[in-house]
Amino acid sequence: MFSRKRSVEDFAAEIKAHLELEADELQDDGLNEDEAHRNARVAFGNAPAAEERFRPRNRVPWIDNLLRDISFSLRQIVRNPGFAIVVIVTLALGIGASTSIFSVADAVLLRPLPYPNPQQIVRVWEKMPNGHQPNLAESNFEDFLTQNHTFASLAAYDYGLASVSGGTEPARVNVSSVSSGFFPAFGVQPFRGRLFTADEQRPHGTPAIVVSYGYWQRYLGSTTELSKFHLDLEGGSYPVIGVMPPGFDFPSDVSAWISRELDPPSPSRTGHNWRGIGRLRDGATVAQAQANLGAIAHRIRNQYGTQVDLNDAVVVPLSDAVVGNVRTALVTLLCAVGLLLLVACANVAGLLVARTSARRKELAIRAALGAGRGRLIQQFLAESFALSLAAGLLGILMAAAGVRVLPVILPADLPRQQGISINPAVLLFALAASVVVAAALGLFAAWRAGGPDLQNALSAGSRGHTGPRSNQRLRSLLVIGEIATTLVILVGAGLLGRSFFQLISTSPGFRTESLVTMEFSLPVPLDWKVDDLATERQVHLLDQIVMRLRALPGATSVGLAGGLPVAQGDNLPDGGFLILNGHNPPADYDEFGKMAQNQAITGHALYAVTSQDYFSTLGIPLMAGRNFGDQDTINSTHVALISQALARQRWPGQNPIGQTIEFGNMDGNLKPLTIIGIVGDVRASGLDAPPASVIYVNYRQRGMQQNSTPTILMRTTAPNGQIDSAARVIFHNLAPDVPVKFSTYAMELGGWLAERRFLLLLVSLFALAALLLAAVGLYGVVAFFVTLRTQEIGVRMAIGAQRSDVLRLVLGEAARMASFGLIIGIVASLAITRLLSSLLFGVSATDPLTFVGVAALLSIVALAASWVPAYRAMRVDPVSALRYE
Amino acid sequence: MTTQKNTDDRIALLQGTLDLLILKTLVFGPCHGQGVARSIQRQSEEVFFVDHGSLYLALQRLEDKKWITAKWGVSRNNRKARFYSLTSKGREQLLEKTSEWERLTRAMGLVLSGSAAPNNEEV
């Protein structure tokens, strides 16, 4: 229609004019005015009806219809609130759970890093011929930096715990040492103050420190006068020159940054001590950068041969590097929650089928009155949209609550978790999920309603209400799908659960209960120069602390270590050592490097500084030789204990006791070590790792180095808090500047397990929810089966069927659906759980026990769900059943 | 289009005939809806009764088809009214519909008046 649309008002005006003209004429014919008007109106007939009939010509009909459908749907919902509530809650459960997990995935995986052009920021590693990807060695980094043509900036950095005082109180925090390209790589300006100047980035230049927003708030009182503060850090004094903005958190959880170039360079091509980060030049790709650095690495290899251990380089976008192995866990969660949403939808679809059956007459009448297929589809869509959007809204509320609860169970080391929130992206996800669910369910219901049997509904009489058996078959299929999907989630949860319990029942090699830990730090110079004098000073202090702690009531024994085994996972220092076998120890690290080329005399082990009592405190047995003793002093022969695993691996069939080894690369002390004993195995690298090869050295001889985290382990019979407060006093008196972290070994181990526990907890929750939904779905179908067959059951019983036969009939139907679901689910699980492999421990992805257990659990639940309707069928009274319609 | 049944001897309009009557009425010049209705009733010697609601919908339909046009004007007794007039397209349609109608009535007449002779013979 090209002409301008006439308005309803214009049409009404025309009718009014008509009535007036008619009245005029009637008056001319001799009627009085009132009579004329009345007669005119009577003659016209129903004016509003005419207007009403004009209306549709004038509007976009589908909007009109839509509004009518929506109000109709709302009336339907109000009329049948039970149905609506069940549907909304079921869908909200699915949408809410998916939205919560999506909010985590959004913050951790999807949102770009909070730096300008974050896709240009990359991490850099060297690559060895055997595929290992170590950090950068100092001289290699220098070559990468000066010879590349693909980086706008390239930096080396490292970080570690350090005691920082000079603020409102001393703190043990992460401090990062960064080279001059570090801040330019991120392109982030300080929130207050400035970054390092050239004078602060050269050997023996002016010391300076930049602090994090968090540290500035907490320890510097959010001061505006930065110059007032000088921070004391491992023996040096650093004026505060700048504060980074709140979002800047790299490396993760670092409180301060100092310039790496203040320390003179210590050239090495095999000491992989520096992490690499950089920003690509505009236009350069990650692949180009990797090829560029790889070529440089190759040149180094050609030049130095086997003196170096790299032959390639690896460049990875920072966003990928930050997320690391969390990706698998999150993708697993997303899959689990997606499956849950699928089960919820299947459940609702089953309800819709049942309800469509009940509404067949109404639909048939509507169709008979001329409602086209399109109109019916539209009506179903309106209904499913009303329900889904309500569910989406409820789901968002649930997700908002979830996001508030999540931090409690999220593993502390999950990167970027501060960003988890209900933001527009998350809302959009919830909306999209609701719309997809609404469209799918609406079209599904319309498809069902539009079936060929609809026309028969009107003639089907009262029995038409129960609907045809094809609907029942469809609901059975849906339930089979639900059971199969639930089985997949349950198998996932089962495998993760078995892994978890396998892990926590794995003995680390010592007793972990009633073990108090105190992690602290000692002033250690940053430049690896713990000389004998410094060591003696350390030993004096440590001995005093240990002696006083041992005297505390409740303290059974007190050990000292340079790190917490197992709980610290792979953070324990490790490296290669030399077996001297009569060779002279190397005079310097160059010679060390040359000797290390000879594979026959090298080994690899964890480096652990301990005290004599460490072993008795933890309960690690001495298998051969002797323990450290008072005869071992800084001036006597330096001694070492090794773990059984190392003895087995490096000295198979030989007695390692009496061998001398060189492990000076770990602590900067080239004095060789003599093996004096073998101790029991400890899974020092984590419960999921095999027993570690460890070389234990005596703290009285080697001292605590920068790579150690001095930790006191105390076996105690006293309640926790009591020891803590008494120990705090001892530390305060002997070393007032030393911050101490009190904990128990169980808690530290719990932190190590947090990620697995989180994953297990959530997947189990989703599995439980899916199980409940599947049970409800099965119950509904079996109950309807009984309703459909009440008459048949009556007949059977009338002609002599026993109640047990009836029970068998009904349960048989349920068992048929359940076993189909189980078979499909098991096949699907076999394909899907493979993806979980990297998250499993001590159990294969196709663990038969898990599959059987999960199938049994599902069977029991299915049986329980169908028991109630089966019982009802059994009690059917044949007489009333035959009359039943 | 619906027709209204009366108990008197008025005849309900056949479907499709109202359009033709409207077009015919407008041949004599622009007219408003009430005038069209009156005119049809008078011309048919009060046999046809025009349902007014249907009339206006029919007018609207013809207007949409561009067979007639409409604009607001003033009636003889100074009332505001919407006047309809025939377009050239409308005139063509009128000729076509009229001849169609005549063929129809002639055929009807032939069948109804030409005594059903063959049938009678058999009885």
Chai-1 contact restraints between the chains, C-beta under 6 A:
chainA,res_idxA,chainB,res_idxB,connection_type,confidence,min_distance_angstrom,max_distance_angstrom,comment,restraint_id
A,E14,B,R82,contact,1.0,0.0,6.0,A-B,restraint_1
A,A17,B,K80,contact,1.0,0.0,6.0,A-B,restraint_2
A,A17,B,A81,contact,1.0,0.0,6.0,A-B,restraint_3
A,H18,B,G33,contact,1.0,0.0,6.0,A-B,restraint_4
A,H18,B,Q34,contact,1.0,0.0,6.0,A-B,restraint_5
A,E20,B,R79,contact,1.0,0.0,6.0,A-B,restraint_6
A,L21,B,Q34,contact,1.0,0.0,6.0,A-B,restraint_7
A,L21,B,R79,contact,1.0,0.0,6.0,A-B,restraint_8
A,E22,B,Q34,contact,1.0,0.0,6.0,A-B,restraint_9
A,D24,B,N77,contact,1.0,0.0,6.0,A-B,restraint_10
A,F44,B,H52,contact,1.0,0.0,6.0,A-B,restraint_11
A,G45,B,H52,contact,1.0,0.0,6.0,A-B,restraint_12
A,G45,B,G53,contact,1.0,0.0,6.0,A-B,restraint_13
A,A50,B,G53,contact,1.0,0.0,6.0,A-B,restraint_14
A,A50,B,Y56,contact,1.0,0.0,6.0,A-B,restraint_15
A,R53,B,L57,contact,1.0,0.0,6.0,A-B,restraint_16
